[in-house]
């Protein structure tokens, strides 16, 4: 999962960002959105879809000191981007233009010369499910407010990020274990370009955005702004202080698209209900590997497919959760295996001041997803 940035540190207390307590009689979705806001999240947009209807609620504020978020507001989807990339790859596989078990050396031989990586054993599949061992420690993350102000407008190309990663020894032998690698997804972006002659985001646009008739889902490239309307994104690097981290140049194959709750909901449902992927490709997407307990604190039995996590629902069964973080914003989605039920949550604050705060925020989002997906039809 990724992080991101903007400008202006606002020292405020949680009370300054608070809104009146949930009123009696509000829907369960509204109560759950309010519960997320009460963890210290500045703003929440939550959308729930069943076969019969869709409902969107908001909680908190769109900007500190301002009114509530717009339900049609844009936000950065972070690493939810990865399921867009994997869907493009699986469509190319269905067209017999590439294969999941293609070695990366077939498509990008020059990148691996003299690196110490075995380009014959690193496959497209292993890049997509994070078992390739690609070093990710030099990915341009942002850890504090000072780094945000220094780095928010810095442009990094995918080729640059990949070369930096490959300049380090592998984290492990391909297939040996699981470790999340944004750098590995930038490699996938370069492979899509090698296969198609077009950028990965051009392929997302022509294969996903346009066929679904989406108008508010786009790749920002090097524009640090977010299209209006949008909630401001905040990061709590230290307790009690919210840094406005709305603006950021951080868009690559590992995370970068901007969308809305309504349109992201349409995307995740279309991936799982068969509109974007054939059954054989959806089967590959949902073939999971163990994550070594990396998310056990809040996601029961978390596993990873191709660009998407799965976990157990509290009521039984599995929910697919293409999700991601990008500084100032957290996106959590849940979709049923048949794509008929879904939920999308945009949280416009990252609580990075302590593990406890982040876990409390995450568990509140998990409860919302569980309640939405566990309701009786």
KEKE-3310 file (N, C-alpha, C; in steps of 0.2 Angstrom, whole numbers, plus 5000, padded with zeros to 4 digits):
npx = (5004:5002:5009:5005:5005:5003:5000:5002:5002:4991:4988:4977:4964:4956:4943:4941:4939:4927:4910:4893:4886:4880:4863:4849:4841:4847:4853:4861:4873:4876:4878:4890:4899:4899:4906:4918:4923:4923:4935:4945:4946:4945:4936:4923:4917:4905:4899:4886:4881:4868:4859:4847:4848:4858:4867:4873:4883:4889:4901:4908:4920:4923:4934:4945:4936:4926:4911:4902:4908:4907:4896:4899:4912:4929:4943:4960:4964:4974:4983:4972:4972:4980:4972:4966:4977:4980:4969:4970:4981:4976:4966:4974:4980:4969:4968:4978:4990:5000:5006:5003:5013:5024:5041:5049:5060:5057:5051:5057:5071:5083:5083:5087:5099:5115:5110:5108:5096:5085:5079:5072:5065:5057:5041:5027:5015:5020:5025:5012:5006:5015:5025:5038:5050:5055:5065:5059:5062:5068:5057:5049:5043:5034:5037:5035:5030:5039:5046:5035:5033:5045:5045:5033:5030:5039:5044:5044:5049:5042:5052:5063:5060:5060:5073:5080:5076:5080:5093:5097:5100:5089:5075:5071:5071:5062:5045:5047:5042:5030:5029:5024:5026:5028:5036:5037:5025:5027:5036:5027:5019:5028:5030:5017:5018:5028:5021:5010:5013:5008:5005:5002:4991:4985:4980:4971:4962:4956:4951:4944:4939:4933:4924:4915:4909:4914:4916:4922:4934:4951:4968:4980:4993:5006:5000:4997:4985:4968:4953:4939:4923:4931:4936:4948:4963:4971:4985:4990:5004:5010:5003:4988:4990:4986:4991:4988:4988:4984:4988:4999:5012:5012:5010:5009:5011:5009:5000:4988:4977:4963:4946:4928:4917:4905:4909:4921:4915:4907:4917:4924:4913:4911:4922:4921:4909:4909:4909:4921:4931:4934:4927:4939:4949:4945:4946:4959:4963:4958:4965:4974:4988:4996:4999:5008:5003:5003:4992:4984:4980:4969:4962:4955:4962:4969:4973:4981:4977:4978:4983:4973:4967:4960:4948:4941:4924:4914:4903:4904:4911:4919:4926:4931:4944:4950:4960:4968:4981:4986:4995:4986:4974:4963:4957:4945:4937:4924:4919:4907:4910:4903:4901:4889:4886:4892:4904:4911:4923:4929:4941:4947:4959:4974:4980:4994:5001:5002:5003:4992:4982:4980:4976:4964:4957:4957:4950:4937:4933:4933:4922:4912:4912:4910:4897:4889:4891:4886:4873:4856:4849)
npy = (4994:5012:5028:5046:5065:5085:5103:5113:5113:5109:5111:5104:5099:5083:5086:5098:5093:5086:5081:5082:5069:5053:5052:5046:5032:5032:5024:5008:5009:5022:5024:5016:5022:5034:5029:5026:5039:5044:5038:5047:5050:5062:5064:5054:5044:5033:5019:5008:4993:4983:4970:4976:4990:5005:5014:5029:5037:5050:5056:5067:5079:5088:5097:5103:5113:5115:5111:5095:5080:5079:5067:5063:5066:5066:5055:5049:5033:5025:5009:5002:5003:4992:4981:4986:4986:4972:4967:4972:4964:4951:4952:4953:4941:4933:4936:4930:4936:4937:4928:4922:4915:4919:4922:4937:4940:4938:4949:4960:4960:4968:4975:4967:4962:4959:4961:4952:4946:4933:4932:4922:4915:4924:4928:4934:4931:4930:4943:4949:4943:4946:4938:4938:4943:4955:4969:4982:4992:5005:5012:5027:5032:5042:5048:5057:5074:5084:5077:5076:5089:5091:5082:5081:5086:5079:5070:5053:5041:5025:5017:5022:5019:5005:5002:5007:4998:4986:4987:4983:4968:4953:4951:4939:4922:4919:4915:4909:4916:4928:4945:4962:4972:4987:4991:4980:4980:4991:4986:4977:4987:4992:4980:4978:4989:4985:4974:4979:4991:5003:5013:5007:5014:5020:5008:5004:5014:5012:4999:4997:5010:5017:5007:5005:5017:5028:5043:5051:5045:5044:5045:5054:5058:5069:5079:5087:5090:5086:5083:5094:5090:5087:5079:5086:5078:5071:5069:5061:5063:5065:5064:5072:5082:5087:5086:5094:5084:5084:5087:5080:5072:5057:5045:5030:5013:5006:5012:5026:5031:5041:5042:5040:5036:5030:5027:5019:5008:5003:4998:4988:4979:4976:4969:4957:4952:4947:4955:4962:4952:4935:4919:4910:4919:4926:4916:4914:4927:4926:4915:4912:4916:4913:4926:4926:4930:4944:4953:4949:4956:4963:4958:4944:4928:4933:4933:4933:4937:4941:4956:4959:4958:4945:4940:4932:4934:4940:4934:4922:4914:4923:4939:4950:4961:4974:4986:5001:5013:5030:5044:5054:5048:5034:5019:5008:4993:4981:4966:4954:4937:4935:4948:4954:4961:4975:4986:5002:5012:5028:5036:5050:5053:5048:5039:5040:5041:5032:5014:5009:5018:5017:5004:5004:5013:5005:4993:4998:5001:4988:4983:4990:4985:4971:4972:4977:4967:4956:4957:4951:4946)
npz = (5000:4997:5000:5002:4998:5001:5005:5020:5036:5049:5065:5075:5087:5090:5093:5086:5073:5074:5072:5076:5086:5081:5075:5083:5075:5062:5047:5047:5039:5039:5053:5054:5046:5053:5065:5060:5057:5070:5075:5072:5059:5047:5036:5028:5015:5011:5001:4998:4989:4983:4975:4973:4975:4977:4990:4997:5009:5020:5031:5044:5039:5024:5023:5036:5048:5039:5029:5027:5018:5000:4993:4980:4978:4972:4975:4979:4974:4978:4981:4977:4964:4959:4956:4944:4935:4936:4930:4917:4912:4913:4904:4892:4893:4890:4877:4871:4870:4880:4894:4910:4916:4909:4909:4916:4909:4896:4891:4896:4895:4895:4907:4917:4916:4923:4936:4947:4949:4944:4929:4923:4932:4938:4936:4927:4934:4947:4950:4950:4961:4972:4975:4970:4975:4973:4977:4988:4996:4993:4987:4984:4997:5010:5025:5035:5040:5035:5025:5017:5012:5006:4995:4988:4975:4967:4953:4949:4938:4931:4926:4932:4946:4945:4941:4952:4962:4957:4959:4971:4980:4978:4988:4992:4985:4970:4972:4984:4996:5002:4999:5000:4986:4979:4969:4961:4954:4946:4937:4931:4924:4915:4907:4902:4893:4885:4879:4872:4867:4872:4886:4903:4909:4898:4893:4904:4903:4890:4891:4903:4909:4898:4892:4903:4904:4912:4919:4929:4933:4932:4927:4934:4930:4930:4937:4952:4958:4963:4955:4956:4963:4979:4994:5006:5009:5023:5034:5049:5055:5068:5084:5087:5077:5061:5045:5030:5016:5003:4990:4978:4968:4963:4955:4947:4941:4952:4960:4958:4951:4951:4957:4961:4974:4968:4955:4957:4963:4953:4945:4953:4954:4941:4938:4945:4941:4929:4918:4914:4915:4909:4914:4916:4917:4929:4938:4939:4944:4957:4963:4976:4987:5003:5015:5025:5038:5038:5039:5049:5061:5058:5047:5045:5041:5029:5012:4996:4980:4962:4962:4972:4989:4999:5012:5027:5030:5044:5045:5039:5024:5010:5007:4994:4993:4986:4989:4996:5001:5000:5003:5014:5010:5012:5004:5005:4999:4997:4990:4984:4979:4967:4963:4965:4977:4985:4993:4995:5003:5006:5015:5021:5028:5035:5049:5055:5066:5076:5078:5085:5083:5069:5068:5075:5067:5055:5059:5061:5048:5043:5050:5045:5031:5034:5040:5029:5019:5025:5027:5026:5010)
capx = (5000:5006:5007:5005:5006:5001:5004:4999:5001:4985:4988:4970:4962:4951:4937:4940:4937:4922:4903:4888:4885:4875:4857:4845:4837:4851:4854:4867:4878:4877:4881:4896:4903:4901:4910:4925:4924:4925:4942:4949:4946:4942:4930:4921:4912:4903:4893:4884:4877:4865:4856:4841:4849:4864:4866:4879:4882:4895:4902:4914:4920:4927:4940:4944:4933:4921:4906:4903:4911:4902:4896:4902:4919:4935:4949:4965:4962:4980:4984:4967:4975:4983:4967:4965:4983:4980:4963:4972:4985:4972:4963:4979:4981:4963:4969:4984:4996:5005:5004:5004:5019:5029:5046:5050:5066:5054:5048:5061:5078:5089:5083:5089:5106:5119:5107:5108:5089:5085:5074:5069:5061:5052:5036:5021:5011:5024:5025:5006:5004:5020:5030:5044:5056:5058:5066:5055:5064:5069:5051:5048:5038:5034:5036:5034:5028:5045:5047:5030:5034:5051:5045:5026:5030:5045:5042:5048:5046:5042:5058:5068:5059:5062:5081:5083:5074:5084:5100:5098:5099:5082:5072:5071:5071:5055:5041:5049:5037:5026:5031:5021:5031:5025:5041:5035:5019:5030:5038:5021:5017:5033:5028:5011:5020:5031:5016:5005:5015:5004:5006:4997:4985:4981:4976:4966:4957:4953:4949:4940:4936:4928:4919:4910:4906:4915:4918:4926:4939:4956:4975:4982:5000:5011:4996:4997:4979:4963:4948:4934:4924:4935:4938:4955:4966:4975:4989:4992:5011:5011:4997:4985:4992:4983:4994:4984:4992:4980:4992:5004:5013:5013:5005:5012:5007:5007:4994:4988:4971:4958:4939:4923:4914:4900:4913:4925:4910:4906:4923:4925:4908:4912:4928:4919:4902:4910:4909:4928:4935:4930:4928:4945:4954:4943:4948:4966:4963:4956:4970:4977:4993:4997:5003:5012:5000:5004:4986:4980:4978:4962:4959:4955:4964:4970:4977:4982:4977:4982:4981:4968:4967:4954:4948:4935:4919:4913:4897:4906:4912:4925:4925:4937:4945:4955:4961:4975:4983:4990:4995:4980:4968:4963:4952:4943:4932:4923:4914:4906:4913:4899:4900:4882:4885:4899:4904:4917:4924:4935:4943:4951:4964:4978:4982:5000:5005:5003:5000:4986:4977:4979:4973:4957:4953:4956:4945:4931:4932:4932:4916:4907:4912:4906:4889:4886:4891:4883:4866:4852:4846)
capy = (5000:5017:5034:5052:5072:5092:5108:5117:5109:5111:5109:5104:5093:5079:5089:5102:5089:5082:5083:5080:5062:5050:5053:5039:5030:5032:5018:5005:5011:5029:5023:5013:5028:5039:5026:5027:5046:5044:5036:5053:5051:5069:5063:5047:5043:5025:5017:5001:4991:4977:4969:4981:4997:5008:5019:5032:5041:5054:5058:5071:5085:5088:5101:5105:5119:5116:5106:5088:5078:5078:5060:5062:5068:5062:5053:5044:5026:5021:5003:4999:5003:4986:4977:4988:4983:4965:4966:4973:4959:4945:4953:4952:4934:4930:4937:4926:4941:4936:4922:4923:4912:4922:4925:4944:4941:4938:4956:4966:4957:4972:4978:4962:4961:4961:4963:4947:4943:4927:4934:4916:4912:4929:4927:4939:4929:4931:4950:4951:4941:4948:4932:4938:4944:4962:4974:4988:4996:5011:5015:5034:5033:5048:5045:5063:5080:5087:5073:5078:5096:5091:5077:5081:5087:5076:5065:5047:5037:5018:5014:5024:5016:4998:5001:5008:4992:4980:4989:4979:4961:4951:4950:4931:4918:4919:4909:4907:4918:4934:4952:4967:4976:4992:4991:4974:4982:4996:4981:4975:4993:4991:4974:4980:4994:4980:4969:4982:4997:5008:5014:5003:5018:5020:5002:5004:5018:5009:4992:4998:5016:5019:5002:5006:5024:5031:5050:5054:5040:5046:5045:5061:5059:5073:5084:5085:5091:5082:5086:5095:5091:5082:5081:5087:5072:5073:5063:5063:5060:5065:5064:5079:5087:5085:5089:5093:5081:5083:5088:5075:5069:5050:5041:5025:5007:5003:5016:5033:5033:5045:5040:5042:5030:5027:5024:5013:5003:5000:4995:4982:4974:4973:4964:4951:4949:4944:4960:4963:4946:4929:4915:4907:4924:4928:4911:4916:4933:4924:4910:4916:4914:4915:4932:4926:4934:4951:4958:4946:4960:4966:4954:4936:4924:4937:4930:4938:4935:4945:4963:4960:4954:4942:4938:4929:4938:4938:4929:4916:4916:4927:4945:4952:4968:4978:4992:5004:5019:5035:5049:5058:5044:5027:5017:5001:4990:4974:4964:4947:4933:4936:4955:4957:4965:4978:4992:5006:5017:5033:5039:5056:5054:5042:5040:5037:5043:5026:5008:5008:5023:5015:4998:5006:5015:4999:4989:5002:5000:4981:4982:4993:4980:4965:4973:4978:4961:4950:4958:4946:4949)
capz = (5000:4996:5004:4998:5001:4999:5009:5025:5043:5053:5072:5078:5091:5087:5094:5080:5067:5076:5070:5081:5087:5076:5078:5083:5069:5056:5045:5049:5035:5042:5060:5053:5043:5059:5069:5057:5058:5077:5076:5071:5052:5046:5032:5026:5010:5010:4997:4998:4983:4983:4968:4972:4976:4980:4995:4998:5015:5021:5038:5046:5035:5018:5025:5043:5048:5034:5029:5026:5012:4995:4991:4973:4979:4970:4979:4976:4976:4980:4978:4973:4957:4957:4952:4937:4932:4935:4925:4910:4911:4912:4897:4887:4893:4887:4870:4870:4869:4885:4898:4917:4918:4905:4913:4914:4904:4889:4889:4898:4896:4896:4914:4922:4915:4929:4943:4952:4949:4939:4925:4920:4937:4940:4931:4928:4940:4954:4951:4952:4968:4977:4977:4965:4978:4970:4983:4988:5001:4991:4984:4987:5002:5014:5032:5040:5036:5032:5019:5012:5009:5001:4990:4986:4968:4964:4948:4948:4932:4933:4924:4937:4952:4944:4941:4959:4966:4955:4961:4977:4980:4979:4995:4992:4979:4967:4974:4991:5001:5000:5002:4996:4982:4974:4963:4956:4950:4941:4932:4927:4920:4909:4903:4898:4887:4880:4875:4869:4864:4875:4893:4906:4910:4892:4893:4908:4900:4884:4893:4909:4910:4893:4892:4908:4903:4918:4918:4935:4935:4928:4929:4935:4928:4935:4940:4959:4961:4962:4952:4961:4971:4983:5001:5008:5012:5029:5037:5056:5057:5075:5088:5087:5072:5055:5039:5024:5011:4997:4983:4977:4962:4965:4951:4943:4940:4959:4963:4956:4949:4955:4956:4965:4976:4963:4949:4959:4965:4946:4942:4956:4953:4934:4937:4948:4939:4922:4912:4912:4915:4907:4920:4917:4920:4935:4942:4940:4948:4964:4965:4982:4991:5010:5016:5031:5044:5038:5040:5054:5066:5057:5042:5046:5035:5023:5007:4991:4973:4958:4963:4977:4995:5001:5019:5029:5033:5051:5045:5035:5017:5008:5003:4990:4996:4982:4994:4995:5004:4997:5008:5015:5008:5012:5001:5007:4996:4998:4984:4984:4974:4961:4961:4966:4983:4986:4997:4994:5008:5005:5021:5019:5033:5037:5056:5055:5072:5081:5076:5088:5080:5062:5068:5077:5060:5050:5062:5060:5041:5043:5053:5040:5026:5036:5040:5022:5015:5029:5027:5022:5004)
cpx = (5004:5004:5007:5006:5003:5004:4999:4998:4996:4986:4981:4969:4957:4944:4935:4937:4930:4915:4899:4887:4880:4868:4853:4841:4840:4852:4861:4873:4880:4881:4888:4901:4904:4906:4918:4927:4927:4932:4947:4950:4942:4935:4929:4916:4911:4898:4892:4879:4874:4862:4850:4843:4856:4863:4873:4878:4889:4895:4908:4914:4925:4934:4939:4941:4927:4915:4907:4906:4905:4902:4899:4909:4924:4940:4954:4964:4968:4981:4978:4968:4977:4978:4965:4971:4982:4974:4966:4977:4981:4968:4968:4981:4975:4964:4975:4990:5002:5002:5006:5011:5025:5035:5047:5056:5063:5053:5053:5068:5083:5089:5086:5096:5111:5116:5107:5101:5089:5078:5070:5064:5056:5047:5031:5017:5014:5024:5018:5004:5010:5024:5036:5050:5059:5059:5062:5057:5066:5063:5050:5043:5039:5032:5034:5032:5033:5046:5042:5031:5040:5050:5038:5026:5036:5042:5047:5044:5046:5049:5063:5067:5061:5070:5083:5081:5079:5092:5102:5097:5091:5081:5072:5070:5063:5051:5042:5044:5033:5028:5028:5027:5028:5030:5039:5030:5022:5033:5032:5019:5022:5032:5022:5013:5024:5027:5012:5007:5012:5006:5000:4991:4981:4977:4970:4960:4953:4949:4944:4936:4931:4923:4913:4907:4907:4918:4922:4932:4945:4963:4978:4989:5004:5007:4995:4990:4974:4957:4942:4927:4928:4936:4946:4957:4971:4979:4991:4998:5012:5004:4994:4986:4990:4987:4990:4989:4988:4984:4998:5005:5016:5009:5009:5008:5005:5001:4994:4982:4967:4951:4935:4920:4909:4904:4917:4921:4908:4911:4924:4920:4909:4917:4925:4913:4903:4910:4916:4932:4931:4931:4935:4950:4952:4945:4956:4967:4962:4960:4974:4983:4993:5001:5007:5010:5001:4998:4982:4977:4971:4959:4960:4956:4965:4975:4977:4981:4981:4979:4975:4969:4960:4954:4942:4930:4917:4907:4898:4907:4918:4923:4932:4938:4951:4955:4968:4975:4987:4989:4989:4973:4969:4957:4951:4937:4930:4918:4913:4909:4909:4898:4893:4881:4892:4898:4911:4917:4930:4936:4948:4956:4968:4981:4988:5004:5006:5000:4993:4980:4975:4975:4965:4953:4952:4950:4938:4928:4930:4924:4910:4906:4908:4899:4886:4886:4887:4875:4862:4849:4839)
cpy = (5006:5023:5040:5059:5079:5097:5111:5112:5112:5108:5109:5098:5089:5082:5094:5099:5086:5085:5080:5072:5059:5050:5046:5038:5030:5025:5015:5007:5018:5028:5020:5018:5033:5036:5026:5034:5047:5042:5041:5054:5058:5068:5056:5047:5035:5024:5010:4999:4984:4976:4973:4988:4999:5014:5022:5037:5045:5055:5062:5077:5084:5092:5103:5112:5120:5111:5099:5086:5078:5070:5058:5065:5063:5061:5049:5037:5022:5014:4999:4998:4996:4981:4979:4985:4976:4963:4967:4967:4953:4946:4951:4944:4930:4931:4934:4930:4940:4930:4924:4920:4913:4924:4933:4945:4941:4945:4961:4963:4961:4975:4973:4960:4963:4963:4958:4944:4938:4929:4928:4914:4918:4930:4933:4938:4931:4939:4952:4949:4942:4943:4932:4940:4951:4966:4980:4993:5004:5015:5022:5035:5040:5046:5051:5069:5084:5084:5075:5084:5096:5087:5077:5082:5084:5070:5059:5043:5029:5015:5016:5020:5008:4998:5002:5001:4986:4981:4985:4972:4959:4950:4943:4928:4918:4913:4907:4909:4924:4940:4957:4971:4980:4992:4985:4976:4988:4992:4979:4981:4993:4985:4975:4985:4989:4976:4973:4988:5003:5008:5009:5007:5019:5014:5001:5008:5015:5002:4992:5004:5017:5013:5003:5013:5028:5038:5054:5049:5042:5045:5052:5063:5063:5079:5083:5086:5086:5085:5088:5092:5086:5084:5082:5080:5075:5067:5066:5059:5060:5066:5071:5084:5084:5089:5088:5091:5079:5083:5083:5073:5062:5045:5036:5018:5004:5006:5023:5035:5037:5043:5043:5036:5026:5024:5018:5007:4999:4996:4988:4977:4971:4968:4957:4948:4947:4949:4962:4957:4940:4924:4912:4913:4926:4922:4912:4922:4931:4918:4914:4912:4916:4922:4932:4929:4941:4956:4954:4950:4962:4962:4947:4932:4927:4933:4935:4934:4939:4952:4964:4955:4950:4941:4935:4935:4936:4933:4923:4918:4921:4933:4947:4959:4972:4985:4995:5011:5024:5041:5053:5054:5037:5024:5009:4999:4983:4972:4957:4944:4934:4943:4958:4962:4968:4984:4996:5012:5022:5036:5044:5058:5047:5044:5036:5038:5037:5020:5007:5012:5020:5008:4999:5008:5009:4995:4992:5001:4993:4980:4984:4988:4974:4966:4974:4971:4955:4951:4953:4949:4952)
cpz = (5000:5000:4999:5002:4998:5003:5014:5031:5047:5060:5075:5083:5088:5088:5088:5074:5068:5073:5075:5081:5082:5079:5078:5077:5062:5054:5048:5045:5038:5049:5059:5050:5049:5064:5066:5058:5066:5079:5075:5063:5051:5041:5029:5021:5010:5006:4997:4992:4984:4976:4967:4972:4978:4985:4997:5004:5016:5029:5039:5041:5029:5019:5032:5043:5043:5034:5027:5019:5007:4993:4984:4973:4976:4975:4976:4979:4978:4977:4976:4966:4954:4954:4945:4933:4930:4930:4918:4908:4909:4906:4891:4887:4889:4879:4867:4868:4874:4889:4905:4919:4913:4910:4911:4909:4897:4887:4891:4900:4898:4904:4919:4921:4920:4935:4948:4952:4943:4935:4922:4925:4940:4934:4932:4934:4947:4955:4953:4959:4973:4979:4973:4969:4976:4976:4982:4993:4999:4987:4988:4992:5006:5021:5037:5036:5033:5025:5014:5009:5004:4995:4986:4978:4964:4959:4948:4942:4935:4932:4930:4944:4951:4944:4948:4963:4964:4956:4967:4976:4981:4986:4997:4986:4976:4969:4981:4996:4998:5003:4997:4992:4977:4968:4958:4952:4945:4935:4928:4922:4914:4905:4899:4892:4882:4876:4870:4865:4867:4883:4897:4908:4904:4891:4898:4906:4895:4886:4899:4909:4905:4892:4897:4909:4909:4916:4923:4937:4930:4931:4929:4932:4933:4938:4948:4962:4960:4960:4957:4959:4974:4990:5002:5011:5018:5032:5044:5057:5064:5078:5088:5082:5065:5049:5033:5018:5005:4991:4983:4970:4964:4961:4946:4944:4947:4962:4960:4953:4954:4953:4961:4968:4971:4957:4951:4961:4958:4944:4946:4955:4946:4933:4940:4945:4931:4916:4910:4911:4913:4913:4921:4920:4927:4940:4943:4945:4956:4966:4970:4984:4998:5010:5022:5037:5044:5040:5046:5059:5065:5051:5043:5040:5029:5019:5001:4984:4968:4958:4968:4983:4995:5009:5021:5031:5040:5051:5041:5028:5016:5005:5000:4992:4992:4986:4993:4999:5000:5001:5008:5014:5010:5009:5003:5003:4998:4993:4985:4979:4967:4959:4962:4972:4984:4991:4995:4999:5006:5012:5020:5025:5034:5044:5057:5061:5077:5077:5079:5085:5073:5063:5070:5071:5056:5053:5061:5053:5040:5045:5048:5034:5028:5037:5033:5018:5018:5029:5023:5016:5005)
residu = (UNK:UNK:UNK:UNK:UNK:UNK:UNK:UNK:UNK:UNK:UNK:UNK:UNK:UNK:UNK:UNK:UNK:UNK:UNK:UNK:UNK:UNK:UNK:UNK:UNK:UNK:UNK:UNK:UNK:UNK:UNK:UNK:UNK:UNK:UNK:UNK:UNK:UNK:UNK:UNK:UNK:UNK:UNK:UNK:UNK:UNK:UNK:UNK:UNK:UNK:UNK:UNK:UNK:UNK:UNK:UNK:UNK:UNK:UNK:UNK:UNK:UNK:UNK:UNK:UNK:UNK:UNK:UNK:UNK:UNK:UNK:UNK:UNK:UNK:UNK:UNK:UNK:UNK:UNK:UNK:UNK:UNK:UNK:UNK:UNK:UNK:UNK:UNK:UNK:UNK:UNK:UNK:UNK:UNK:UNK:UNK:UNK:UNK:UNK:UNK:UNK:UNK:UNK:UNK:UNK:UNK:UNK:UNK:UNK:UNK:UNK:UNK:UNK:UNK:UNK:UNK:UNK:UNK:UNK:UNK:UNK:UNK:UNK:UNK:UNK:UNK:UNK:UNK:UNK:UNK:UNK:UNK:UNK:UNK:UNK:UNK:UNK:UNK:UNK:UNK:UNK:UNK:UNK:UNK:UNK:UNK:UNK:UNK:UNK:UNK:UNK:UNK:UNK:UNK:UNK:UNK:UNK:UNK:UNK:UNK:UNK:UNK:UNK:UNK:UNK:UNK:UNK:UNK:UNK:UNK:UNK:UNK:UNK:UNK:UNK:UNK:UNK:UNK:UNK:UNK:UNK:UNK:UNK:UNK:UNK:UNK:UNK:UNK:UNK:UNK:UNK:UNK:UNK:UNK:UNK:UNK:UNK:UNK:UNK:UNK:UNK:UNK:UNK:UNK:UNK:UNK:UNK:UNK:UNK:UNK:UNK:UNK:UNK:UNK:UNK:UNK:UNK:UNK:UNK:UNK:UNK:UNK:UNK:UNK:UNK:UNK:UNK:UNK:UNK:UNK:UNK:UNK:UNK:UNK:UNK:UNK:UNK:UNK:UNK:UNK:UNK:UNK:UNK:UNK:UNK:UNK:UNK:UNK:UNK:UNK:UNK:UNK:UNK:UNK:UNK:UNK:UNK:UNK:UNK:UNK:UNK:UNK:UNK:UNK:UNK:UNK:UNK:UNK:UNK:UNK:UNK:UNK:UNK:UNK:UNK:UNK:UNK:UNK:UNK:UNK:UNK:UNK:UNK:UNK:UNK:UNK:UNK:UNK:UNK:UNK:UNK:UNK:UNK:UNK:UNK:UNK:UNK:UNK:UNK:UNK:UNK:UNK:UNK:UNK:UNK:UNK:UNK:UNK:UNK:UNK:UNK:UNK:UNK:UNK:UNK:UNK:UNK:UNK:UNK:UNK:UNK:UNK:UNK:UNK:UNK:UNK:UNK:UNK:UNK:UNK:UNK:UNK:UNK:UNK:UNK:UNK:UNK:UNK:UNK:UNK:UNK:UNK:UNK:UNK:UNK:UNK:UNK:UNK:UNK:UNK:UNK:UNK:UNK:UNK:UNK:UNK:UNK:UNK:UNK:UNK:UNK:UNK:UNK:UNK:UNK:UNK:UNK:UNK:UNK:UNK:UNK:UNK:UNK:UNK:UNK:UNK:UNK)
# end
